[in-house]
């Protein structure tokens, strides 16, 4: 089968590799779609020290079971994998917090991922997809929509609150806007691109393009500020995100586009405004299952910038790096 194999730091190629072998508890899936993520760029740049070489890249996928050695799954089941492979037996897995599994391995990092025609996945890492959820939406759930859902759940989101989303045109941001709206909030999208603002306005109540967006957030909220900010960018916007929060507000930190940059946090501002900062990493299996049920009832749409065949992965990667993209880039093997 064909796969995108990273064979050393920053170097990859599309090559023929053997079909995956299954052990007890494993499932073989045929990949319908895989999705590119900013994490893939960071991995290729060498920011993930646990990378195993060679390894098949990719951690977002939706596929169909073609062979199963796990009784929970059978041929024909449509499934999405988690970003990680939990052991299913540690204390965190037993508490439904498998994203913290002490023995977890990460797809596309230290075990083979999903930029391939087929993939071996542990049954512990699979969730069945309801018939009503299309592949193009399902592929975005574990790494994007369910991950954001987990973050909003952790900070106690309630209906009627105001949520600001930075990087609102990106693959995470545009779906975070839709999810927050589906959960009954007022949503303010932030983008540096006036050209993209009109598109975002289809889903958000308000869109801000100013660099100093905290002042506009305050104006839009009667001088109070936002209840929650989903920080999908990182250091370029985090100062304004913190300033946008009301007293007692919550910041969910998801993006980190410049890993080499350090943000000088003003503790007095944090303390005096009683602000909560929550780092948020990958979703748990229950988050994925709950999000898939939510998608059955909501109008969240997959925003796809482009779809490329596996042998055009180089072009897909360049598209991912571009500044004109809105939404996610998909790979269809």
C-alpha positions as a Markdown table, in Angstrom:
| # | Residue | x | y | z |
|---|---|---|---|---|
| 1 | Unk | 0.0 | 0.0 | 0.0 |
| 2 | Unk | 1.0 | 3.6 | -0.4 |
| 3 | Unk | 1.8 | 5.8 | 2.6 |
| 4 | Unk | 3.5 | 9.1 | 3.5 |
| 5 | Unk | 6.6 | 8.0 | 5.5 |
| 6 | Unk | 8.7 | 10.3 | 7.5 |
| 7 | Unk | 12.2 | 8.7 | 7.5 |
| 8 | Unk | 14.2 | 11.4 | 9.4 |
| 9 | Unk | 13.6 | 14.9 | 10.7 |
| 10 | Unk | 11.9 | 17.0 | 8.1 |
| 11 | Unk | 12.2 | 14.4 | 5.4 |
| 12 | Unk | 9.4 | 12.3 | 4.0 |
| 13 | Unk | 8.4 | 10.4 | 0.9 |
| 14 | Unk | 5.4 | 8.7 | -0.6 |
| 15 | Unk | 6.4 | 5.0 | -0.7 |
| 16 | Unk | 5.0 | 1.5 | -0.9 |
| 17 | Unk | 4.9 | -0.2 | 2.5 |
| 18 | Unk | 3.7 | -3.6 | 3.6 |
| 19 | Unk | 0.1 | -4.0 | 4.7 |
| 20 | Unk | -0.2 | -3.6 | 8.5 |
| 21 | Unk | -0.2 | -6.8 | 10.6 |
| 22 | Unk | -2.8 | -7.2 | 13.4 |
| 23 | Unk | -2.5 | -8.5 | 16.9 |
| 24 | Unk | -5.3 | -9.4 | 19.2 |
| 25 | Unk | -7.4 | -6.3 | 19.9 |
| 26 | Unk | -6.4 | -4.6 | 16.6 |
| 27 | Unk | -8.5 | -3.4 | 13.8 |
| 28 | Unk | -7.6 | -2.9 | 10.1 |
| 29 | Unk | -9.3 | 0.1 | 8.6 |
| 30 | Unk | -9.4 | 1.4 | 5.0 |
| 31 | Unk | -8.9 | 5.1 | 5.1 |
| 32 | Unk | -11.7 | 7.1 | 3.5 |
| 33 | Unk | -10.2 | 10.5 | 4.4 |
| 34 | Unk | -7.3 | 11.8 | 6.5 |
| 35 | Unk | -6.8 | 15.4 | 7.4 |
| 36 | Unk | -3.8 | 17.7 | 7.6 |
| 37 | Unk | -3.1 | 19.5 | 10.8 |
| 38 | Unk | -0.7 | 22.2 | 11.9 |
| 39 | Unk | 0.8 | 19.5 | 14.2 |
| 40 | Unk | 2.0 | 17.8 | 11.0 |
| 41 | Unk | 4.0 | 20.8 | 10.1 |
| 42 | Unk | 5.5 | 21.0 | 13.6 |
| 43 | Unk | 6.3 | 17.3 | 13.5 |
| 44 | Unk | 8.2 | 17.7 | 10.2 |
| 45 | Unk | 10.0 | 20.7 | 11.7 |
| 46 | Unk | 11.3 | 18.5 | 14.6 |
| 47 | Unk | 9.2 | 19.9 | 17.5 |
| 48 | Unk | 8.1 | 16.4 | 18.6 |
| 49 | Unk | 11.1 | 14.8 | 20.3 |
| 50 | Unk | 9.3 | 11.4 | 20.6 |
| 51 | Unk | 9.0 | 11.0 | 16.8 |
| 52 | Unk | 10.0 | 7.5 | 15.7 |
| 53 | Unk | 11.6 | 7.1 | 12.4 |
| 54 | Unk | 10.5 | 5.8 | 10.0 |
| 55 | Unk | 6.8 | 6.4 | 10.8 |
| 56 | Unk | 3.7 | 7.0 | 8.7 |
| 57 | Unk | 2.5 | 10.5 | 9.3 |
| 58 | Unk | -1.1 | 11.6 | 10.1 |
| 59 | Unk | -3.4 | 11.5 | 13.1 |
| 60 | Unk | -6.8 | 12.5 | 11.8 |
| 61 | Unk | -8.8 | 10.0 | 9.8 |
| 62 | Unk | -12.2 | 8.3 | 9.1 |
| 63 | Unk | -12.4 | 4.9 | 7.7 |
| 64 | Unk | -14.2 | 1.5 | 7.3 |
| 65 | Unk | -13.3 | -1.7 | 9.2 |
| 66 | Unk | -12.0 | -4.4 | 6.8 |
| 67 | Unk | -10.7 | -6.8 | 9.4 |
| 68 | Unk | -11.1 | -6.9 | 13.1 |
| 69 | Unk | -9.5 | -8.8 | 16.0 |
| 70 | Unk | -11.6 | -6.8 | 18.5 |
| 71 | Unk | -15.1 | -8.2 | 19.2 |
| 72 | Unk | -16.4 | -4.6 | 19.5 |
| 73 | Unk | -15.9 | -4.0 | 15.8 |
| 74 | Unk | -16.8 | -5.9 | 12.7 |
| 75 | Unk | -16.2 | -5.5 | 8.9 |
| 76 | Unk | -18.2 | -2.6 | 7.5 |
| 77 | Unk | -18.2 | -0.4 | 10.6 |
| 78 | Unk | -17.4 | 3.2 | 9.9 |
| 79 | Unk | -15.0 | 4.5 | 12.6 |
| 80 | Unk | -12.8 | 7.4 | 13.6 |
| 81 | Unk | -9.5 | 6.8 | 15.6 |
| 82 | Unk | -8.5 | 8.9 | 18.5 |
| 83 | Unk | -5.2 | 10.8 | 18.2 |
| 84 | Unk | -3.6 | 8.4 | 20.6 |
| 85 | Unk | -3.7 | 4.7 | 21.4 |
| 86 | Unk | -4.7 | 4.2 | 25.1 |
| 87 | Unk | -4.0 | 1.0 | 27.0 |
| 88 | Unk | -7.6 | 0.9 | 28.3 |
| 89 | Unk | -6.6 | -0.3 | 31.7 |
| 90 | Unk | -4.7 | 2.4 | 33.5 |
| 91 | Unk | -6.4 | 4.6 | 36.1 |
| 92 | Unk | -7.0 | 7.4 | 33.7 |
| 93 | Unk | -8.5 | 5.2 | 31.0 |
| 94 | Unk | -10.9 | 3.6 | 33.6 |
| 95 | Unk | -12.0 | 7.1 | 34.6 |
| 96 | Unk | -12.8 | 8.1 | 31.0 |
| 97 | Unk | -9.7 | 10.3 | 30.8 |
| 98 | Unk | -7.8 | 8.2 | 28.2 |
| 99 | Unk | -6.1 | 11.3 | 26.7 |
| 100 | Unk | -4.0 | 11.2 | 29.9 |
| 101 | Unk | -3.2 | 7.5 | 29.6 |
| 102 | Unk | 0.2 | 6.8 | 31.1 |
| 103 | Unk | 1.0 | 4.3 | 28.4 |
| 104 | Unk | -0.5 | 6.1 | 25.4 |
| 105 | Unk | 1.2 | 6.1 | 22.1 |
| 106 | Unk | 0.5 | 8.8 | 19.5 |
| 107 | Unk | -0.5 | 8.0 | 15.9 |
| 108 | Unk | 1.8 | 9.6 | 13.3 |
| 109 | Unk | 4.4 | 10.2 | 16.0 |
| 110 | Unk | 5.6 | 7.0 | 17.7 |
| 111 | Unk | 3.3 | 4.5 | 15.9 |
| 112 | Unk | 2.1 | 4.6 | 12.3 |
| 113 | Unk | -0.6 | 7.0 | 11.4 |
| 114 | Unk | -3.1 | 7.6 | 8.7 |
| 115 | Unk | -1.7 | 9.2 | 5.6 |
| 116 | Unk | -2.0 | 5.8 | 4.0 |
| 117 | Unk | -4.4 | 3.5 | 2.2 |
| 118 | Unk | -4.9 | 1.3 | 5.3 |
| 119 | Unk | -4.0 | 1.6 | 9.0 |
| 120 | Unk | -3.8 | -0.7 | 12.0 |
| 121 | Unk | -5.6 | 0.8 | 15.0 |
| 122 | Unk | -6.2 | -0.5 | 18.5 |
| 123 | Unk | -9.9 | -1.1 | 19.2 |
| 124 | Unk | -9.3 | 0.9 | 22.4 |
| 125 | Unk | -8.8 | 3.9 | 20.1 |
| 126 | Unk | -11.8 | 3.6 | 17.9 |
| 127 | Unk | -15.3 | 5.2 | 18.0 |
| 128 | Unk | -18.1 | 4.2 | 15.6 |
| 129 | Unk | -19.5 | 6.9 | 13.4 |
| 130 | Unk | -23.3 | 7.4 | 13.2 |
| 131 | Unk | -24.8 | 7.0 | 9.7 |
| 132 | Unk | -26.0 | 10.6 | 9.6 |
| 133 | Unk | -22.5 | 12.1 | 10.1 |
| 134 | Unk | -20.7 | 12.3 | 6.7 |
| 135 | Unk | -17.1 | 11.3 | 6.3 |
| 136 | Unk | -15.9 | 14.9 | 5.7 |
| 137 | Unk | -17.3 | 15.9 | 9.1 |
| 138 | Unk | -16.4 | 12.8 | 11.0 |
| 139 | Unk | -12.7 | 13.1 | 10.1 |
| 140 | Unk | -12.6 | 16.4 | 11.9 |
| 141 | Unk | -14.1 | 15.2 | 15.2 |
| 142 | Unk | -11.3 | 13.7 | 17.4 |
| 143 | Unk | -8.6 | 16.4 | 16.7 |
| 144 | Unk | -10.8 | 19.4 | 16.2 |
| 145 | Unk | -14.5 | 19.4 | 17.2 |
| 146 | Unk | -14.3 | 17.0 | 20.1 |
| 147 | Unk | -11.1 | 18.6 | 21.3 |
| 148 | Unk | -12.8 | 22.0 | 21.4 |
| 149 | Unk | -15.9 | 20.4 | 23.0 |
| 150 | Unk | -13.7 | 18.9 | 25.7 |
| 151 | Unk | -12.1 | 22.3 | 26.4 |
| 152 | Unk | -15.4 | 24.1 | 26.6 |
| 153 | Unk | -16.8 | 21.4 | 28.9 |
| 154 | Unk | -13.7 | 21.8 | 31.2 |
| 155 | Unk | -14.3 | 25.5 | 31.6 |
| 156 | Unk | -18.0 | 25.1 | 32.3 |
| 157 | Unk | -19.6 | 26.7 | 29.3 |
| 158 | Unk | -23.2 | 27.6 | 29.7 |
| 159 | Unk | -25.8 | 28.8 | 27.2 |
| 160 | Unk | -26.0 | 32.5 | 26.6 |
| 161 | Unk | -22.3 | 33.2 | 27.3 |
| 162 | Unk | -20.1 | 35.1 | 24.9 |
| 163 | Unk | -17.2 | 33.1 | 23.3 |
| 164 | Unk | -14.4 | 34.7 | 21.3 |
| 165 | Unk | -12.5 | 32.5 | 18.9 |
| 166 | Unk | -9.1 | 33.6 | 17.5 |
| 167 | Unk | -7.8 | 32.3 | 14.2 |
| 168 | Unk | -11.4 | 31.9 | 13.3 |
| 169 | Unk | -10.8 | 31.0 | 9.6 |
| 170 | Unk | -8.4 | 28.2 | 10.4 |
| 171 | Unk | -9.2 | 24.5 | 10.5 |
| 172 | Unk | -9.7 | 24.6 | 14.2 |
| 173 | Unk | -11.1 | 28.1 | 14.5 |
| 174 | Unk | -13.9 | 27.9 | 11.9 |
| 175 | Unk | -15.2 | 24.7 | 13.5 |
| 176 | Unk | -14.8 | 26.1 | 17.0 |
| 177 | Unk | -17.0 | 29.0 | 16.0 |
| 178 | Unk | -19.7 | 26.6 | 14.8 |
| 179 | Unk | -19.5 | 24.4 | 17.8 |
| 180 | Unk | -19.7 | 27.3 | 20.3 |
| 181 | Unk | -22.8 | 28.6 | 18.4 |
| 182 | Unk | -24.4 | 25.1 | 18.4 |
| 183 | Unk | -23.9 | 25.0 | 22.2 |
| 184 | Unk | -26.1 | 28.1 | 22.6 |
| 185 | Unk | -23.5 | 30.9 | 22.9 |
| 186 | Unk | -22.9 | 34.3 | 21.3 |
| 187 | Unk | -19.8 | 33.9 | 19.2 |
| 188 | Unk | -17.2 | 36.5 | 18.2 |
| 189 | Unk | -14.7 | 35.4 | 15.6 |
| 190 | Unk | -11.3 | 37.1 | 15.3 |
| 191 | Unk | -9.3 | 37.0 | 12.0 |
| 192 | Unk | -6.5 | 39.2 | 10.7 |
| 193 | Unk | -7.9 | 38.9 | 7.2 |
| 194 | Unk | -10.7 | 41.3 | 6.1 |
| 195 | Unk | -11.1 | 39.0 | 3.1 |
| 196 | Unk | -12.0 | 36.1 | 5.3 |
| 197 | Unk | -14.4 | 38.0 | 7.6 |
| 198 | Unk | -17.4 | 37.7 | 5.3 |
| 199 | Unk | -17.1 | 33.9 | 5.2 |
| 200 | Unk | -16.8 | 33.7 | 9.0 |
| 201 | Unk | -19.8 | 35.9 | 9.4 |
| 202 | Unk | -22.0 | 33.1 | 8.1 |
| 203 | Unk | -21.4 | 31.3 | 11.4 |
| 204 | Unk | -20.4 | 34.0 | 14.0 |
| 205 | Unk | -22.5 | 36.7 | 15.5 |
| 206 | Unk | -19.7 | 39.2 | 15.1 |
| 207 | Unk | -16.3 | 39.2 | 13.4 |
| 208 | Unk | -13.3 | 41.4 | 14.3 |
| 209 | Unk | -10.3 | 42.0 | 12.0 |
| 210 | Unk | -8.5 | 44.6 | 14.2 |
| 211 | Unk | -5.1 | 43.5 | 15.7 |
| 212 | Unk | -6.1 | 45.1 | 19.1 |
| 213 | Unk | -9.3 | 43.2 | 19.2 |
| 214 | Unk | -9.8 | 43.3 | 22.9 |
| 215 | Unk | -11.2 | 46.9 | 22.7 |
| 216 | Unk | -13.7 | 45.8 | 20.1 |
| 217 | Unk | -14.7 | 42.8 | 22.3 |
| 218 | Unk | -15.3 | 45.2 | 25.2 |
| 219 | Unk | -17.4 | 47.4 | 23.0 |
| 220 | Unk | -19.5 | 44.5 | 21.8 |
| 221 | Unk | -20.1 | 43.3 | 25.3 |
| 222 | Unk | -21.1 | 46.6 | 26.9 |
| 223 | Unk | -17.6 | 47.1 | 28.4 |
| 224 | Unk | -17.7 | 43.8 | 30.3 |
| 225 | Unk | -15.7 | 41.4 | 28.1 |
| 226 | Unk | -16.0 | 37.8 | 26.9 |
| 227 | Unk | -16.9 | 34.9 | 29.2 |
| 228 | Unk | -14.5 | 32.5 | 27.3 |
| 229 | Unk | -11.8 | 32.9 | 24.7 |
| 230 | Unk | -10.8 | 29.9 | 22.6 |
| 231 | Unk | -7.1 | 30.7 | 21.8 |
| 232 | Unk | -6.5 | 28.9 | 18.5 |
| 233 | Unk | -3.4 | 30.8 | 17.5 |
| 234 | Unk | -1.0 | 31.2 | 20.4 |
| 235 | Unk | 1.6 | 33.9 | 21.2 |
| 236 | Unk | 0.6 | 36.3 | 18.4 |
| 237 | Unk | -2.9 | 36.8 | 19.9 |
| 238 | Unk | -2.8 | 35.6 | 23.6 |
| 239 | Unk | -2.2 | 39.1 | 25.1 |
| 240 | Unk | -5.3 | 40.4 | 23.4 |
| 241 | Unk | -7.2 | 37.3 | 24.3 |
| 242 | Unk | -6.5 | 37.8 | 28.0 |
| 243 | Unk | -7.5 | 41.4 | 27.8 |
| 244 | Unk | -10.7 | 40.4 | 26.1 |
| 245 | Unk | -11.9 | 38.4 | 29.1 |
| 246 | Unk | -14.3 | 39.7 | 31.7 |
| 247 | Unk | -13.5 | 39.4 | 35.4 |
| 248 | Unk | -13.7 | 35.7 | 36.1 |
| 249 | Unk | -13.4 | 34.8 | 32.4 |
| 250 | Unk | -11.8 | 31.6 | 31.1 |
| 251 | Unk | -9.1 | 31.1 | 28.4 |
| 252 | Unk | -8.9 | 27.8 | 26.6 |
| 253 | Unk | -5.5 | 27.5 | 25.0 |
| 254 | Unk | -5.4 | 25.3 | 21.9 |
| 255 | Unk | -3.1 | 26.9 | 19.3 |
| 256 | Unk | 0.7 | 27.3 | 19.4 |
| 257 | Unk | 1.8 | 28.5 | 15.9 |
| 258 | Unk | 5.2 | 29.7 | 17.2 |
| 259 | Unk | 6.6 | 27.1 | 19.6 |
| 260 | Unk | 9.9 | 29.0 | 19.9 |
| 261 | Unk | 8.2 | 32.1 | 21.4 |
| 262 | Unk | 7.7 | 32.6 | 25.1 |
| 263 | Unk | 4.8 | 34.7 | 26.4 |
| 264 | Unk | 5.6 | 36.9 | 29.5 |
| 265 | Unk | 2.5 | 36.3 | 31.6 |
| 266 | Unk | 1.5 | 39.2 | 33.9 |
| 267 | Unk | 0.5 | 37.5 | 37.1 |
| 268 | Unk | -1.2 | 40.6 | 38.6 |
| 269 | Unk | -3.5 | 40.9 | 35.6 |
| 270 | Unk | -4.4 | 37.2 | 36.0 |
| 271 | Unk | -5.0 | 37.4 | 39.7 |
| 272 | Unk | -6.8 | 40.7 | 39.9 |
| 273 | Unk | -9.2 | 39.7 | 37.1 |
| 274 | Unk | -9.6 | 36.2 | 38.6 |
| 275 | Unk | -9.0 | 34.6 | 35.2 |
| 276 | Unk | -8.6 | 30.9 | 34.5 |
| 277 | Unk | -6.2 | 29.6 | 31.9 |
| 278 | Unk | -6.7 | 26.1 | 30.7 |
| 279 | Unk | -4.4 | 24.3 | 28.3 |
| 280 | Unk | -6.3 | 21.8 | 26.2 |
| 281 | Unk | -4.9 | 18.7 | 24.5 |
| 282 | Unk | -6.6 | 16.0 | 22.4 |
| 283 | Unk | -10.0 | 14.6 | 23.2 |
| 284 | Unk | -11.0 | 11.6 | 25.3 |
| 285 | Unk | -13.1 | 8.7 | 23.8 |
| 286 | Unk | -16.2 | 9.9 | 25.6 |
| 287 | Unk | -15.8 | 13.4 | 24.2 |
| 288 | Unk | -15.6 | 11.9 | 20.7 |
| 289 | Unk | -18.7 | 9.8 | 21.2 |
| 290 | Unk | -20.7 | 12.8 | 22.7 |
| 291 | Unk | -19.6 | 15.1 | 19.9 |
| 292 | Unk | -20.7 | 12.7 | 17.2 |
| 293 | Unk | -24.1 | 12.5 | 18.8 |
| 294 | Unk | -24.2 | 16.3 | 18.9 |
| 295 | Unk | -23.4 | 16.5 | 15.2 |
| 296 | Unk | -26.5 | 14.5 | 14.5 |
| 297 | Unk | -28.6 | 17.2 | 16.0 |
| 298 | Unk | -26.7 | 20.4 | 14.9 |
| 299 | Unk | -26.0 | 22.2 | 11.7 |
| 300 | Unk | -22.2 | 22.2 | 12.0 |
| 301 | Unk | -20.7 | 22.0 | 8.5 |
| 302 | Unk | -17.3 | 20.7 | 7.5 |
| 303 | Unk | -15.3 | 23.5 | 6.0 |
| 304 | Unk | -12.9 | 22.0 | 3.6 |
| 305 | Unk | -10.3 | 24.1 | 1.8 |
| 306 | Unk | -9.2 | 21.4 | -0.6 |
| 307 | Unk | -9.0 | 17.7 | -1.0 |
| 308 | Unk | -5.9 | 16.0 | -2.5 |
| 309 | Unk | -5.1 | 12.4 | -3.4 |
| 310 | Unk | -2.3 | 10.7 | -1.5 |
| 311 | Unk | 0.2 | 11.1 | -4.3 |
| 312 | Unk | -0.3 | 14.9 | -4.2 |
| 313 | Unk | 0.7 | 15.1 | -0.5 |
| 314 | Unk | 3.4 | 17.6 | -1.3 |
| 315 | Unk | 0.9 | 20.0 | -2.8 |
| 316 | Unk | -1.5 | 19.5 | 0.1 |
| 317 | Unk | 1.3 | 20.4 | 2.5 |
| 318 | Unk | 2.0 | 23.6 | 0.6 |
| 319 | Unk | -1.7 | 24.5 | 0.6 |
| 320 | Unk | -1.7 | 23.9 | 4.3 |
| 321 | Unk | 1.1 | 26.4 | 4.8 |
| 322 | Unk | -0.6 | 29.1 | 2.7 |
| 323 | Unk | -2.3 | 32.2 | 4.1 |
| 324 | Unk | -5.4 | 32.1 | 1.9 |
| 325 | Unk | -6.8 | 28.9 | 3.2 |
| 326 | Unk | -10.1 | 28.7 | 5.1 |
| 327 | Unk | -10.8 | 25.4 | 6.9 |
| 328 | Unk | -9.2 | 22.0 | 6.7 |
| 329 | Unk | -7.1 | 20.3 | 4.0 |
| 330 | Unk | -8.1 | 16.6 | 3.4 |
| 331 | Unk | -6.2 | 13.7 | 1.9 |
| 332 | Unk | -8.2 | 11.0 | 0.1 |
| 333 | Unk | -6.1 | 7.8 | -0.5 |
